[in-house]
Amino acid sequence: IAAAAAAACGSAAVGARTSGGLIGGGAEHYGPSMREPRVVALALHGAATPFHSPPEGLPDLPAEDWAKLAGATPDAAPPLLLLAAPPRGAGFDLERWLSRMDAALPWSTKVGGVATESDLYLGAAALDGGVVGLALHDVALDAVVGQGAAPVGPAFRVTSVEGNAIRSLDGVDVGAALDPVLKDYDPAVGDLMVGISVPTRPAADGPAAADEAHPYVVRRLIGMHRESSALVVGAAPDLFAAEDVRIQLHAFGPQHARRELSEAAARLQGGAGGVLVPCVGRGPALYGETDVESGLLKESLGTELELAGFFANGEIGPVGARTFVHTFSTVVGMVR
């Protein structure tokens, strides 16, 4: 299959093997196929630069290709479609890899996902993990990340933190800050998570800084211990290292996910097609039915919309000025 795709695309083809489910042909095919293999492909017109990167390092490209990518102006920076996978028997700090890519190509929009298996393909060549991708030329890519969560209560400034354990908010213990919010919280609204503010402009000319409007990347709430004043969040410690970081509780649930994706679709500027990468924990596992998210997008953007994608073990997409690996999210990349 990889060889046939490479032959049809002049070697500008990348792929991955996954068992979480595929999206294409107007439907979502959730979970592994019990009968026969499934294949979904998205064919894009125009030029593209294919690449592979090992988990440590950057994409293996000729110097002249790197010069073109890194030297592109913000309005001409090529967007990147990415497929990632951990090598067999090894880990992969993909968020650190994305940080290196954001530093090297700060103006390029990056979307994609993490496959459930380690098999990646660059042209006809089979590879063991890392990242394969396409740098797209002469097209625009509009990206949205649906995190499926709605804010709960006010935002708080992080005033003391140790690693990923927040020790004080607005200068007081975390219990004193959050208890007024928690006492009125109805668990039926959704599962509590934590939103962390992120910068809204790339750090191309120095340290990135957050603007007045704070976008939040939503992460899992691991636990809160009032006696030791600790709110433990499933987030990389470097997220709390920026100046004036804020957090806000969020509620995750299917009703929030539907509304957020509908609102996100309204911000997209159309296009003939693109990629749709939901978490394996979404789809029927979240909504209790299939084709919810692909249906929402087609309803908003037109029935002729062509979408291809897969249910991922991690969803790659931007929030603010940074590219993240998300969980329980859906990433949409619309090509125009």
Residue frames as qw, qx, qy, qz and C-alpha x, y, z in Angstrom:
[[0.000, 0.886, 0.463, 0.000, 0.00, 0.00, 0.00],
 [0.298, -0.802, 0.106, 0.507, 2.79, 2.41, 0.90],
 [0.409, -0.159, 0.599, 0.669, 4.61, 1.64, -2.34],
 [0.229, 0.594, 0.675, 0.373, 1.46, 2.24, -4.39],
 [0.114, -0.937, -0.275, 0.185, 0.81, 5.55, -2.63],
 [0.382, -0.620, 0.310, 0.611, 4.41, 6.65, -3.19],
 [0.384, 0.131, 0.678, 0.613, 4.21, 5.77, -6.87],
 [0.114, 0.766, 0.591, 0.224, 0.97, 7.70, -7.29],
 [0.202, -0.961, -0.137, 0.130, 2.27, 10.77, -5.43],
 [0.520, 0.720, -0.271, 0.372, 5.79, 10.95, -6.82],
 [0.622, 0.010, -0.577, 0.529, 7.23, 9.78, -3.49],
 [0.113, -0.312, 0.289, -0.898, 5.65, 12.71, -1.58],
 [0.733, -0.371, -0.400, -0.406, 3.64, 10.30, 0.56],
 [0.002, -0.319, 0.775, -0.545, 3.69, 9.49, 4.26],
 [0.728, -0.294, -0.424, -0.452, 1.62, 7.04, 6.25],
 [0.200, -0.365, 0.754, -0.509, 1.15, 5.12, 9.48],
 [0.517, -0.215, -0.808, -0.184, -0.45, 1.92, 10.75],
 [0.238, -0.211, 0.483, -0.816, -2.97, 2.32, 13.54],
 [0.242, -0.270, -0.929, -0.075, -5.73, 0.31, 15.20],
 [0.063, 0.290, 0.515, -0.804, -7.74, 3.05, 16.89],
 [0.404, 0.682, 0.592, -0.145, -10.00, 3.62, 13.90],
 [0.316, 0.031, 0.417, 0.852, -10.05, 5.60, 10.65],
 [0.281, 0.700, 0.347, -0.558, -12.04, 8.50, 9.23],
 [0.004, 0.317, -0.590, -0.742, -12.76, 8.76, 5.52],
 [0.102, -0.227, -0.859, -0.447, -15.29, 8.09, 2.80],
 [0.391, -0.448, -0.214, -0.775, -17.83, 10.21, 4.64],
 [0.812, -0.481, -0.244, -0.223, -17.83, 8.11, 7.81],
 [0.201, -0.666, 0.645, -0.314, -15.96, 7.33, 11.02],
 [0.868, 0.031, -0.492, -0.067, -14.76, 3.74, 11.32],
 [0.387, -0.727, 0.420, -0.381, -14.11, 3.35, 15.04],
 [0.753, -0.377, 0.532, -0.091, -11.78, 0.71, 16.44],
 [0.156, -0.374, 0.828, 0.388, -9.83, -2.03, 14.68],
 [0.704, 0.224, -0.345, -0.579, -11.36, -3.83, 11.70],
 [0.677, -0.223, 0.670, -0.208, -12.32, -7.40, 12.58],
 [0.848, 0.408, 0.324, -0.093, -12.68, -8.54, 8.96],
 [0.736, 0.413, 0.165, 0.510, -10.15, -6.92, 6.67],
 [0.413, -0.279, -0.060, 0.865, -7.62, -4.08, 6.68],
 [0.204, 0.908, 0.362, -0.049, -8.93, -0.58, 6.06],
 [0.504, 0.000, 0.151, 0.851, -7.08, 2.18, 4.23],
 [0.099, 0.932, 0.315, -0.148, -7.84, 5.90, 4.27],
 [0.554, 0.019, 0.204, 0.807, -5.90, 8.36, 2.11],
 [0.109, 0.904, 0.209, -0.356, -6.01, 12.12, 1.58],
 [0.630, 0.266, 0.329, 0.651, -4.64, 13.31, -1.77],
 [0.076, -0.854, -0.119, 0.500, -3.54, 16.95, -1.93],
 [0.627, 0.679, 0.161, 0.346, -2.74, 18.90, -5.08],
 [0.012, 0.955, -0.241, 0.174, 0.48, 20.90, -5.19],
 [0.561, 0.450, -0.596, 0.359, 4.05, 20.49, -4.03],
 [0.722, -0.657, 0.088, -0.199, 5.09, 19.00, -0.70],
 [0.287, 0.586, -0.713, 0.254, 8.34, 18.10, 1.02],
 [0.892, -0.335, -0.266, -0.142, 8.16, 14.71, 2.79],
 [0.137, 0.625, -0.636, 0.431, 10.39, 14.00, 5.77],
 [0.823, -0.368, -0.430, 0.046, 11.13, 11.67, 8.66],
 [0.051, -0.717, 0.469, -0.513, 12.55, 12.59, 12.03],
 [0.563, -0.099, -0.767, 0.291, 13.87, 10.28, 14.73],
 [0.460, -0.772, -0.438, 0.032, 12.53, 10.96, 18.25],
 [0.456, -0.691, 0.042, 0.560, 15.72, 12.84, 19.11],
 [0.350, -0.116, 0.450, 0.814, 16.69, 15.56, 16.67],
 [0.396, 0.553, 0.059, -0.731, 14.95, 17.25, 13.76],
 [0.842, 0.462, 0.230, -0.156, 13.72, 16.08, 10.34],
 [0.585, -0.264, 0.551, 0.533, 16.41, 14.57, 8.13],
 [0.513, 0.816, 0.264, -0.046, 16.35, 16.96, 5.18],
 [0.651, 0.316, 0.086, 0.685, 18.95, 18.34, 2.77],
 [0.306, -0.366, -0.207, 0.854, 20.42, 21.68, 3.81],
 [0.046, -0.104, -0.364, -0.924, 18.73, 23.50, 0.94],
 [0.396, -0.525, -0.673, -0.339, 15.29, 22.23, 2.02],
 [0.463, -0.559, -0.485, 0.487, 15.92, 23.31, 5.60],
 [0.218, -0.159, 0.051, 0.962, 17.02, 26.73, 4.35],
 [0.214, -0.323, -0.519, -0.762, 13.75, 27.16, 2.43],
 [0.494, -0.581, -0.643, -0.063, 11.60, 26.04, 5.36],
 [0.488, -0.513, -0.351, 0.613, 13.39, 28.06, 8.02],
 [0.215, -0.135, 0.145, 0.956, 13.73, 31.14, 5.82],
 [0.047, -0.566, -0.680, -0.463, 10.05, 31.40, 4.92],
 [0.135, -0.255, 0.174, -0.942, 8.27, 34.59, 5.97],
 [0.315, 0.117, 0.738, -0.586, 5.29, 34.26, 8.33],
 [0.645, 0.405, 0.123, -0.636, 2.75, 34.57, 5.52],
 [0.684, 0.456, -0.501, -0.269, 4.55, 31.95, 3.41],
 [0.245, -0.412, 0.846, -0.232, 5.57, 29.46, 6.11],
 [0.543, 0.023, -0.744, -0.389, 4.64, 25.93, 4.98],
 [0.735, -0.358, 0.266, -0.511, 2.13, 24.13, 7.20],
 [0.136, 0.343, -0.928, 0.043, 3.12, 20.67, 8.43],
 [0.875, -0.164, -0.141, -0.432, 1.01, 17.51, 8.50],
 [0.002, -0.526, 0.807, -0.270, 2.49, 15.11, 11.05],
 [0.916, -0.180, -0.280, -0.225, 2.15, 11.40, 11.88],
 [0.054, -0.632, 0.680, -0.367, 4.00, 10.30, 15.01],
 [0.932, -0.198, -0.263, -0.153, 4.61, 7.00, 16.75],
 [0.469, -0.708, 0.525, -0.052, 6.87, 5.73, 19.53],
 [0.431, 0.445, -0.776, -0.121, 9.56, 3.28, 18.40],
 [0.860, -0.208, -0.443, -0.141, 9.06, -0.34, 19.42],
 [0.790, -0.316, -0.377, 0.366, 10.01, -0.88, 23.04],
 [0.396, 0.000, -0.158, 0.905, 10.91, 2.77, 23.60],
 [0.002, -0.774, -0.461, 0.433, 9.37, 6.01, 24.76],
 [0.349, 0.431, 0.333, 0.763, 9.02, 9.24, 22.80],
 [0.123, -0.603, -0.352, 0.706, 8.84, 12.71, 24.34],
 [0.353, 0.565, 0.554, 0.500, 6.84, 14.11, 21.42],
 [0.098, -0.963, -0.249, 0.034, 6.04, 17.39, 23.16],
 [0.451, -0.659, 0.292, 0.526, 9.76, 18.11, 23.49],
 [0.480, 0.142, 0.617, 0.607, 10.19, 17.30, 19.79],
 [0.153, 0.810, 0.496, 0.272, 7.37, 19.71, 18.94],
 [0.295, -0.898, -0.023, 0.326, 9.06, 22.40, 21.04],
 [0.477, -0.333, 0.483, 0.655, 12.18, 22.01, 18.91],
 [0.325, 0.446, 0.652, 0.520, 10.08, 22.27, 15.75],
 [0.052, -0.931, -0.361, 0.013, 8.29, 25.37, 17.06],
 [0.375, -0.751, 0.196, 0.507, 11.69, 26.95, 17.70],
 [0.427, -0.121, 0.622, 0.645, 13.01, 26.00, 14.25],
 [0.010, -0.340, -0.632, -0.696, 9.79, 26.80, 12.32],
 [0.039, 0.285, 0.589, -0.755, 7.79, 29.17, 14.54],
 [0.394, 0.289, -0.068, -0.870, 5.45, 30.35, 11.79],
 [0.392, 0.046, -0.822, -0.410, 4.45, 26.92, 10.47],
 [0.732, -0.201, 0.208, -0.616, 1.10, 25.51, 11.63],
 [0.184, 0.261, -0.947, 0.011, 1.50, 21.90, 12.73],
 [0.764, -0.089, 0.211, -0.603, -1.33, 19.35, 12.94],
 [0.557, 0.239, -0.783, -0.141, -1.54, 15.58, 13.11],
 [0.808, -0.423, 0.119, -0.393, -1.68, 12.74, 15.56],
 [0.173, -0.484, 0.851, -0.107, 0.01, 9.80, 17.27],
 [0.732, 0.081, -0.562, -0.376, -0.67, 6.35, 15.83],
 [0.819, -0.436, 0.236, -0.288, -1.34, 3.36, 18.05],
 [0.958, 0.045, 0.116, 0.258, 1.36, 1.27, 16.33],
 [0.437, -0.655, 0.296, 0.541, 5.06, 1.96, 15.65],
 [0.583, 0.216, 0.589, 0.517, 4.97, 1.49, 11.87],
 [0.184, 0.808, 0.023, -0.559, 5.49, 4.68, 9.87],
 [0.708, 0.342, 0.474, 0.396, 6.07, 5.06, 6.13],
 [0.016, 0.749, -0.206, -0.629, 8.05, 7.60, 4.14],
 [0.465, 0.434, -0.593, -0.493, 7.31, 6.86, 0.52],
 [0.876, 0.016, -0.435, -0.208, 7.66, 3.09, 0.23],
 [0.394, 0.322, -0.713, 0.483, 10.15, 2.85, 3.13],
 [0.688, -0.589, -0.404, -0.127, 8.96, 1.34, 6.43],
 [0.176, 0.534, -0.461, 0.687, 10.25, 3.06, 9.58],
 [0.552, -0.398, -0.685, 0.259, 10.18, 2.28, 13.28],
 [0.325, -0.782, -0.408, 0.341, 8.60, 5.26, 15.04],
 [0.305, -0.161, 0.102, 0.933, 9.54, 8.92, 15.18],
 [0.336, 0.681, 0.294, -0.580, 7.65, 11.40, 13.02],
 [0.371, 0.218, 0.619, 0.658, 6.85, 11.45, 9.31],
 [0.146, 0.732, 0.361, -0.559, 5.31, 14.50, 7.75],
 [0.458, 0.544, 0.436, 0.551, 4.65, 16.70, 4.78],
 [0.117, -0.505, -0.077, 0.851, 5.61, 20.36, 4.51],
 [0.425, 0.664, 0.604, 0.118, 2.92, 21.76, 2.22],
 [0.258, -0.217, 0.212, 0.917, 3.81, 24.47, -0.27],
 [0.153, -0.083, -0.399, -0.900, 1.54, 27.12, -1.80],
 [0.460, -0.528, -0.643, -0.310, -1.46, 26.23, 0.39],
 [0.242, -0.471, 0.396, -0.750, -2.88, 27.53, 3.66],
 [0.503, -0.230, -0.829, 0.079, -3.89, 25.36, 6.59],
 [0.407, -0.530, 0.134, -0.732, -6.46, 26.54, 9.11],
 [0.478, -0.030, -0.842, 0.249, -6.22, 24.60, 12.36],
 [0.520, -0.539, 0.122, -0.651, -8.53, 24.35, 15.35],
 [0.301, 0.083, -0.896, 0.314, -8.21, 22.27, 18.49],
 [0.632, -0.470, -0.203, -0.582, -11.39, 21.19, 20.24],
 [0.154, 0.301, -0.816, 0.469, -10.50, 20.30, 23.84],
 [0.512, -0.384, -0.726, -0.252, -14.09, 19.52, 24.82],
 [0.432, -0.399, -0.575, 0.568, -14.00, 21.60, 27.98],
 [0.070, -0.820, -0.261, -0.504, -15.79, 24.69, 29.28],
 [0.195, 0.379, -0.483, 0.765, -14.38, 27.13, 31.88],
 [0.577, -0.614, -0.537, -0.022, -15.54, 26.79, 35.47],
 [0.502, -0.763, -0.167, 0.371, -15.09, 29.71, 37.85],
 [0.123, 0.967, -0.188, -0.116, -12.51, 32.50, 37.60],
 [0.767, 0.422, -0.315, 0.365, -8.89, 32.32, 36.49],
 [0.626, -0.762, 0.084, 0.142, -6.11, 32.32, 39.11],
 [0.352, 0.796, -0.473, 0.139, -2.50, 33.43, 38.86],
 [0.924, -0.130, -0.273, 0.234, 0.02, 30.73, 39.77],
 [0.120, -0.915, 0.278, -0.266, 2.18, 32.24, 42.50],
 [0.319, -0.559, 0.762, -0.075, 4.09, 29.13, 43.64],
 [0.929, 0.243, -0.128, -0.249, 4.75, 25.84, 41.87],
 [0.376, -0.523, 0.759, 0.097, 7.04, 22.81, 42.25],
 [0.205, -0.006, 0.913, 0.352, 7.28, 20.79, 39.06],
 [0.270, -0.324, -0.620, -0.661, 3.67, 20.09, 38.10],
 [0.376, -0.571, -0.682, 0.259, 2.35, 20.65, 41.65],
 [0.009, -0.658, -0.081, -0.748, 0.83, 24.10, 42.14],
 [0.425, -0.215, -0.656, 0.585, 1.36, 25.32, 45.71],
 [0.009, 0.561, 0.409, -0.720, -0.41, 28.69, 45.75],
 [0.223, 0.565, 0.585, 0.537, -2.86, 30.66, 43.62],
 [0.080, -0.819, -0.155, -0.546, -3.20, 34.43, 43.84],
 [0.081, 0.547, -0.534, 0.639, -0.88, 34.26, 46.85],
 [0.649, -0.317, 0.423, -0.547, -3.05, 31.89, 48.93],
 [0.378, -0.137, 0.915, -0.002, -3.22, 28.12, 49.44],
 [0.197, -0.028, -0.751, -0.630, -4.85, 26.24, 46.59],
 [0.147, -0.461, -0.867, 0.115, -7.69, 25.08, 48.84],
 [0.017, -0.594, -0.348, 0.725, -8.54, 28.61, 49.90],
 [0.141, 0.339, -0.392, -0.843, -8.55, 29.73, 46.27],
 [0.293, 0.002, -0.803, -0.519, -10.50, 26.83, 44.75],
 [0.000, -0.283, -0.897, 0.341, -12.93, 25.77, 47.49],
 [0.336, 0.455, 0.265, -0.781, -15.42, 28.58, 46.72],
 [0.468, 0.336, -0.537, -0.617, -15.57, 27.25, 43.14],
 [0.275, 0.074, -0.957, -0.060, -15.68, 23.58, 44.08],
 [0.188, 0.196, 0.764, -0.585, -18.43, 23.86, 46.69],
 [0.537, 0.475, 0.193, -0.670, -20.94, 24.93, 44.04],
 [0.243, 0.391, -0.737, -0.494, -19.69, 22.56, 41.33],
 [0.859, 0.119, 0.280, -0.412, -22.13, 19.98, 39.96],
 [0.405, -0.324, 0.795, 0.313, -20.24, 16.86, 38.76],
 [0.613, 0.505, 0.608, -0.015, -22.97, 16.30, 36.17],
 [0.272, 0.894, -0.118, -0.335, -21.55, 19.26, 34.27],
 [0.758, 0.550, -0.333, 0.107, -18.47, 17.21, 33.39],
 [0.858, -0.235, -0.164, 0.426, -15.12, 15.90, 34.61],
 [0.178, -0.963, 0.103, 0.175, -12.93, 18.57, 36.16],
 [0.790, 0.244, 0.055, 0.560, -9.70, 19.41, 34.34],
 [0.332, -0.740, -0.015, 0.584, -7.24, 22.30, 34.52],
 [0.549, 0.768, 0.152, 0.294, -6.64, 24.91, 31.83],
 [0.577, -0.483, 0.087, 0.652, -3.17, 26.48, 31.76],
 [0.310, 0.912, 0.021, -0.268, -2.60, 29.79, 30.00],
 [0.753, 0.024, 0.363, 0.548, -0.14, 29.77, 27.09],
 [0.120, -0.473, 0.211, 0.847, 1.58, 32.52, 25.06],
 [0.576, 0.661, 0.432, -0.214, -0.26, 33.87, 22.03],
 [0.477, 0.838, -0.240, -0.116, 2.69, 34.77, 19.82],
 [0.933, 0.143, -0.165, 0.286, 5.74, 32.80, 18.69],
 [0.522, -0.767, 0.183, 0.325, 9.05, 33.31, 20.43],
 [0.768, 0.511, 0.121, 0.366, 10.82, 34.09, 17.16],
 [0.299, 0.703, -0.186, 0.618, 12.49, 37.24, 18.50],
 [0.042, -0.387, 0.612, -0.689, 12.85, 36.39, 22.16],
 [0.080, 0.146, 0.907, -0.386, 10.79, 34.93, 24.99],
 [0.233, -0.469, -0.660, -0.538, 7.14, 34.38, 24.17],
 [0.076, 0.051, 0.513, -0.854, 4.72, 36.35, 26.29],
 [0.066, 0.548, 0.834, -0.005, 1.02, 35.99, 26.97],
 [0.063, -0.342, -0.221, -0.911, -1.26, 38.74, 25.71],
 [0.397, -0.145, 0.360, -0.832, -4.36, 39.98, 27.53],
 [0.873, 0.037, -0.067, -0.481, -6.62, 37.26, 26.10],
 [0.262, -0.457, 0.848, -0.061, -5.30, 34.00, 27.53],
 [0.810, 0.106, -0.459, -0.351, -5.87, 30.80, 25.56],
 [0.583, -0.463, 0.603, -0.286, -5.76, 27.72, 27.75],
 [0.532, 0.224, -0.802, -0.156, -4.38, 24.27, 27.08],
 [0.770, -0.383, 0.117, -0.497, -6.47, 21.81, 29.08],
 [0.369, 0.342, -0.845, 0.180, -4.76, 19.09, 31.10],
 [0.684, -0.365, -0.624, -0.094, -5.86, 16.33, 33.47],
 [0.374, -0.673, 0.340, -0.540, -6.42, 17.18, 37.13],
 [0.554, 0.143, -0.802, 0.171, -4.52, 14.46, 38.97],
 [0.554, -0.546, -0.605, 0.172, -5.50, 15.51, 42.48],
 [0.058, -0.735, 0.150, -0.658, -5.64, 18.17, 45.16],
 [0.646, -0.291, -0.583, 0.398, -4.24, 17.88, 48.71],
 [0.183, -0.899, -0.144, -0.371, -5.46, 20.68, 50.94],
 [0.714, -0.666, -0.003, 0.215, -3.21, 19.94, 53.92],
 [0.638, -0.245, 0.286, 0.671, -0.03, 20.37, 51.86],
 [0.279, 0.799, 0.027, -0.533, -1.59, 22.95, 49.52],
 [0.209, -0.289, 0.768, 0.533, -0.90, 21.01, 46.31],
 [0.726, 0.514, 0.192, -0.414, -2.87, 20.92, 43.07],
 [0.430, -0.296, 0.748, 0.410, -1.22, 18.29, 40.86],
 [0.613, 0.630, 0.013, -0.477, -1.77, 18.66, 37.11],
 [0.822, 0.097, 0.487, 0.278, -0.91, 16.26, 34.30],
 [0.411, 0.910, -0.009, 0.055, 1.22, 18.84, 32.49],
 [0.738, 0.257, -0.184, 0.596, 4.87, 19.35, 31.63],
 [0.451, -0.642, -0.273, 0.557, 6.53, 21.53, 34.32],
 [0.328, -0.031, 0.236, 0.914, 7.80, 23.97, 31.70],
 [0.071, -0.660, -0.567, -0.487, 4.22, 25.14, 31.13],
 [0.434, -0.837, -0.315, 0.104, 4.39, 26.79, 34.55],
 [0.630, -0.241, 0.030, 0.738, 7.77, 28.40, 33.93],
 [0.223, 0.545, 0.314, 0.744, 6.47, 31.31, 31.82],
 [0.051, -0.010, -0.346, 0.937, 5.79, 34.68, 33.40],
 [0.440, 0.093, 0.202, -0.870, 2.32, 35.36, 34.78],
 [0.278, -0.080, -0.911, -0.294, 0.90, 31.87, 34.18],
 [0.539, -0.100, 0.294, -0.783, -2.76, 31.42, 35.08],
 [0.046, -0.109, -0.988, -0.102, -4.97, 28.42, 35.54],
 [0.560, -0.017, 0.072, -0.825, -8.72, 27.98, 35.31],
 [0.452, 0.055, 0.873, -0.173, -10.78, 24.91, 36.11],
 [0.446, 0.209, -0.497, -0.715, -12.58, 23.38, 33.13],
 [0.702, 0.070, 0.609, -0.363, -15.36, 20.82, 32.79],
 [0.138, 0.281, -0.804, -0.505, -14.96, 18.13, 30.12],
 [0.519, 0.262, 0.746, -0.325, -18.01, 16.41, 28.66],
 [0.393, 0.319, 0.736, 0.449, -19.83, 15.52, 25.43],
 [0.140, 0.891, 0.429, -0.042, -22.09, 18.58, 25.50],
 [0.193, -0.847, 0.211, 0.449, -19.06, 20.88, 25.75],
 [0.451, -0.192, 0.688, 0.535, -17.22, 18.97, 23.02],
 [0.363, 0.602, 0.662, 0.261, -20.15, 19.33, 20.59],
 [0.037, 0.965, 0.214, -0.145, -20.56, 23.04, 21.23],
 [0.343, -0.710, 0.368, 0.493, -16.84, 23.78, 21.05],
 [0.460, 0.006, 0.712, 0.530, -16.38, 21.94, 17.76],
 [0.281, 0.760, 0.563, 0.167, -19.40, 23.68, 16.22],
 [0.091, -0.963, -0.005, 0.253, -18.02, 27.06, 17.26],
 [0.443, -0.485, 0.543, 0.523, -14.58, 26.12, 15.95],
 [0.487, 0.345, 0.694, 0.403, -16.01, 25.06, 12.59],
 [0.177, 0.923, 0.341, -0.020, -17.62, 28.49, 12.27],
 [0.226, -0.853, 0.267, 0.387, -14.14, 30.06, 12.49],
 [0.588, -0.079, 0.641, 0.488, -12.71, 27.94, 9.67],
 [0.235, 0.590, -0.193, -0.748, -12.50, 29.61, 6.28],
 [0.843, 0.420, 0.017, -0.334, -13.80, 26.74, 4.20],
 [0.074, -0.528, 0.818, 0.216, -11.69, 24.58, 1.95],
 [0.714, 0.168, -0.520, -0.438, -12.21, 21.42, -0.05],
 [0.910, -0.205, -0.360, -0.004, -10.96, 19.06, 2.63],
 [0.032, -0.724, 0.545, -0.423, -8.54, 18.33, 5.37],
 [0.475, 0.065, -0.840, 0.255, -7.61, 16.14, 8.30],
 [0.633, -0.551, 0.009, -0.543, -9.70, 15.22, 11.32],
 [0.520, 0.189, -0.758, 0.346, -7.83, 13.66, 14.26],
 [0.621, -0.607, 0.032, -0.495, -9.90, 12.86, 17.37],
 [0.212, -0.445, 0.808, -0.324, -8.69, 11.07, 20.48],
 [0.385, -0.064, -0.906, -0.164, -9.51, 7.35, 20.73],
 [0.062, -0.306, -0.760, 0.570, -11.47, 8.37, 23.84],
 [0.373, 0.319, 0.051, -0.870, -13.89, 10.41, 21.74],
 [0.367, 0.024, -0.782, -0.503, -16.15, 9.08, 18.97],
 [0.666, -0.386, -0.531, -0.354, -18.70, 6.56, 20.31],
 [0.566, -0.187, -0.612, 0.520, -16.80, 6.33, 23.60],
 [0.074, -0.110, -0.272, 0.953, -17.70, 9.97, 24.34],
 [0.392, 0.049, -0.148, -0.907, -20.94, 10.56, 22.42],
 [0.550, 0.127, 0.754, -0.335, -22.52, 7.10, 22.44],
 [0.714, 0.609, 0.328, -0.106, -22.90, 7.26, 18.64],
 [0.635, -0.039, 0.399, 0.660, -20.72, 7.43, 15.54],
 [0.345, 0.483, 0.426, 0.683, -20.06, 10.20, 12.98],
 [0.198, -0.864, -0.377, 0.268, -20.85, 13.02, 15.42],
 [0.289, -0.683, 0.168, 0.650, -17.78, 15.18, 14.79],
 [0.263, 0.005, 0.659, 0.705, -17.41, 14.53, 11.06],
 [0.057, 0.674, 0.702, 0.223, -21.14, 15.27, 10.74],
 [0.189, -0.853, -0.230, 0.429, -20.81, 18.55, 12.64],
 [0.283, -0.461, 0.390, 0.745, -18.00, 19.68, 10.35],
 [0.188, 0.239, 0.751, 0.586, -19.80, 18.71, 7.15],
 [0.027, -0.794, -0.607, 0.031, -22.95, 20.46, 8.36],
 [0.208, -0.832, -0.051, 0.511, -21.00, 23.65, 9.04],
 [0.192, -0.565, 0.497, 0.630, -18.62, 23.58, 6.08],
 [0.586, 0.438, -0.338, -0.592, -20.61, 21.86, 3.33],
 [0.925, -0.003, 0.331, -0.187, -21.56, 18.34, 2.29],
 [0.784, 0.576, -0.202, 0.113, -18.79, 18.22, -0.34],
 [0.221, -0.803, 0.528, -0.169, -16.14, 18.41, 2.36],
 [0.879, 0.167, -0.439, 0.084, -13.58, 15.61, 2.15],
 [0.421, -0.737, 0.447, -0.283, -12.11, 14.57, 5.51],
 [0.851, 0.134, -0.491, 0.130, -9.50, 11.94, 6.25],
 [0.165, -0.670, 0.525, -0.498, -7.97, 11.05, 9.58],
 [0.658, -0.063, -0.743, 0.107, -7.77, 8.59, 12.42],
 [0.641, -0.734, -0.073, -0.210, -8.53, 8.12, 16.11],
 [0.471, 0.599, -0.478, 0.436, -5.24, 8.92, 17.79],
 [0.732, -0.383, -0.428, 0.367, -3.27, 8.18, 20.93],
 [0.310, -0.567, -0.087, 0.758, -2.42, 11.88, 21.08],
 [0.404, 0.801, 0.402, 0.183, -3.61, 14.79, 18.94],
 [0.500, -0.175, 0.089, 0.843, -1.13, 17.34, 17.59],
 [0.145, 0.777, 0.423, 0.443, -2.28, 20.92, 17.19],
 [0.272, 0.286, -0.232, 0.889, -1.66, 24.54, 18.23],
 [0.316, -0.830, -0.455, 0.058, -3.00, 26.43, 21.20],
 [0.210, -0.916, 0.115, 0.322, -1.78, 29.99, 21.30],
 [0.310, 0.810, -0.472, -0.156, 1.77, 30.16, 19.96],
 [0.226, -0.442, 0.867, -0.050, 2.74, 26.59, 20.87],
 [0.720, 0.100, -0.563, -0.394, 2.08, 23.15, 19.39],
 [0.485, -0.362, 0.659, -0.446, 0.95, 20.53, 21.88],
 [0.340, -0.065, -0.923, -0.169, 0.19, 16.85, 22.15],
 [0.512, -0.251, 0.160, -0.806, -3.37, 16.81, 23.45],
 [0.028, -0.113, -0.986, 0.116, -5.56, 14.21, 25.13],
 [0.165, 0.577, 0.751, -0.273, -9.33, 13.79, 24.80],
 [0.139, 0.629, -0.067, -0.762, -9.23, 16.45, 22.06],
 [0.685, 0.513, 0.484, 0.185, -10.02, 16.72, 18.36],
 [0.201, -0.535, 0.313, 0.758, -7.73, 18.50, 15.92],
 [0.612, 0.672, 0.416, 0.014, -8.97, 19.77, 12.56],
 [0.276, -0.457, 0.383, 0.754, -6.67, 20.97, 9.79],
 [0.572, 0.689, 0.423, -0.138, -8.49, 22.47, 6.80],
 [0.470, -0.144, 0.455, 0.743, -6.49, 22.92, 3.58],
 [0.379, 0.842, 0.345, -0.169, -7.33, 25.81, 1.27]]
